[in-house]
Amino acid sequence: MKSIIIHPHHLEGTIKVPTSKSLAHRAIICASLSKGESVITNVSMSLDIEATINAMRALGATIISQGTTLYINGNQTLTEKNCLIDCHESGSTLRFMIPVSLINERFVTFTGRGKLGSRPLDVYYNIFDKQGINYTYGKDVLDLKINGALQAGEFSIPGDISSQFITGLLFALPLCQGDSTIHITSPLQSKGYIDLTLDLLKLYGITIENDDYETFTIKGSQAYIAHDYEVEGDFSQAANYLAAGAMGNEVLITNLNLQSAQGDRAAIKILESMGAHLEETSEGVLMRPGRLQATNIDASQCPDIIPVMAAVCGVAQGTSLIYNAKRLRIKECDRLHATCEVLKACGVMVAEKEDAMVITGTDFVQGAELSCFNDHRMAMMEAILATRAYGDFKLDDASCVAKSYPDFFEDYQKLGGSFDEC
């Protein structure tokens, strides 16, 4: 499915959202680093998750996939000395796997597609330079070759580029000989993702001392312990249906953990601050619409849900400010710019700033021809906004949703969404 035309239509029904991609990545890595067998259940397969599975296989892990269940044996992990890891378009896979692949000496090549080669890796390059690890890389294309081994020690990492760098080191350093300390040199954004990492590490037997997200102290020569794990529903995907509910649709979500540590659970508070309200039933939860009012949104802790939250701001009364949003520019696309362009094309007044967007809502969302920017989050945001449009939306490449939610448009159609393939 490439180009599609979406016809505005009310969404109504019950949905089970994909399970958390963030938690699945982490569980697969932890289980693969554990001696013995772990069983990971409730895994929603996507291109990103397949990239991490294949990355751990390249390092020697045995992973058998049966439906939504993974059987992982880590007895041979890290035994391969010459590895090729294809990250596809998964930034999480790339940034998690670089330190993991260097837990002991090896030559490893990382490849990928799309904009992955232009996403910053300077944090790791600085570490390589200090530790004498040999590496070469291509410009604007992912062709990274590394030869060496990560050493324990002191690490100074900025907190405002990507928490994925910190997570990658938290996976690897416990297996290095010697103790390590990670110092966060600027305010840490996306703390929720670090919480997910620490929770999974603890479950798999790894101890990390967290001093107020400013310093992480890691004992060396630890061992991962095999553990079974069930992945919970994904709030970043649920945010699309919660936003749809706030905009007047009626979608019941059956598999959300409202006590989850996922940072994208912030979608609930954001939408409630705009006048919507969450209703809990015996079957699940749904967001009820209200008279939507403008709000201010701090994007630093939940960047993945900002495009669809911006869509809700586009139909709210008044002017909303989304700030601390600079990191959106280094995602699968420049999501700050892309979101502004989509809203403008639909007749919403938007001012794009370097680190923010200012959105003045409208009652009239017009039909438009839209780019998905080869970004799954943008395609899903556009489909949700289409439910409030007065005219068709033409999307240029709906297939990009395969990155995280391959069945999105099938589910969208089951809920009453209407579209035709071009």
Secondary structure, 3 states (H helix, E strand, C coil): CCCEEEECCCCEEEECCCECHHHHHHHHHHHHCEECEEEEECCCCCHHHHHHHHHHHHCCCEEEEECCEEEEECCCCCCCCEEEEECCCCHHHHHHHHHHHCCCCEEEEEECCHHHHHCCCHHHHHHHHHHCCEEECCCCCCEEEEEECCCCCEEEECCCCCHHHHHHHHHHHHHCCCCEEEEECCCCCCHHHHHHHHHHHHHCCCCEEEECCCEEEECCCCCEECCCEECCECHHHHHHHHHHHHCCCEEEECCCCCCCCCHHHHHHHHHHHCCCEEEECCCCEEEECCCCECCEEEHHHCHHHHHHHHHHHCCCECEEEEECCHHHHHCCCCHHHHHHHHHHHCCCEEEECCCCEEEECCCCEEEEEECCCCCHHHHHHHHHHHHHEEEEEEECCHHHHHHCCCCHHHHHHHCCCEEEEC
